[in-house]
Amino acid sequence: MEEKAKPLPVTVCVPVKNEARNITECLSCLGKNFAKVVVVDSGSDDGTQEAARAEGAEVLQFEWNGQFPKKRNWFLHNHRPETEWVLFLDADERVTPSFIQELRETLAETSHAGFWIPFHNWFMGRRLKHGDPFLKLALFRVSAGEYERFDEDWWSHLDMEVHEHPVLEGTEGTLNSPLEHHEFHGLHRYISKHNEYSTWEAKRWQWFQEQGEEAWSQLTPRQRTKYQNLDKAWLAWAYFLASYVAKKGFLDGKAGFVFASLKRRYFSDIRRKILEAERSKAG
């Protein structure tokens, strides 16, 4: 009889609010492969908590007071994992057998502090095989760091770290096996969500203008380029042309066009909100 593989030394944390549609499949894909699974819930009223418990996850209640820490850092501060590693998943993300196998082969030997994870992105019912690739630094050693801090109680309504990234002590690697990301909630929620994100990005741009070099030095080269140019008129179209034309997003058909177009609108909205705020400051 084949011996069962031991659980990976990883705590999986899934921050949620009203994700009953997604949470069962997200958790069931994890199987018994991880040492612990925790769902951090912001007062869901659609059965998310019950579905999570039915899959064997521990459910923690989170209520944001508008100040630091937000959801992921709150978990790291107040319910610090006993495992060596922590993996943050969103409810619409799915691990795969190949991803789990790569973790088994990698984590025991690696000297990296964290890993960037690639994604297969599903949009409008179709997997996008082209365009701008999506990577996220979502797996790291518990002892290596936490998500970057912004004292944003005066401008944010987002209770979870969205565009904040982990600031780690040590090197970072990139895994080869992608996770599956499914956008199940439709265009209404996608556009609404990105309207909130664009407001956050515009405020963050203002924050960076007021900070010194230390704040800029924590950004990746790609992030630094983005925040140096969010107020430029050409950025939205440059992203569209790079994603849709240069990186062949047009090969993904209608879904590829809509996705690239909404990203162009997203960057345009950020710029408009930056300009509006600058006009208000000028009186």
Protein Blocks (a to p, Z undefined) as FASTA:
>chain_A
ZZdddddfbdcddddehilkmmmmmmmmnmmmbfbdcdddehiaehmmmmmmmnopacdd
dddehiacdfklmmmmmmccfbfbdcdddfkbccdfklmmmmmmmmmmpcbfbdcddddd
deehiacfehjdddddfbccfkloccddddfklmpccfbdfklccddeddddddfbdcdd
ddfkojklmmmmmmmmmmmmmmmmmmmmmpcfklmmmpcfklmmmmmmmmpfklmmmmmm
mmmmmnommmnommlmmmmmmmmmmmmmmmmmmmmmmmmmnZZ
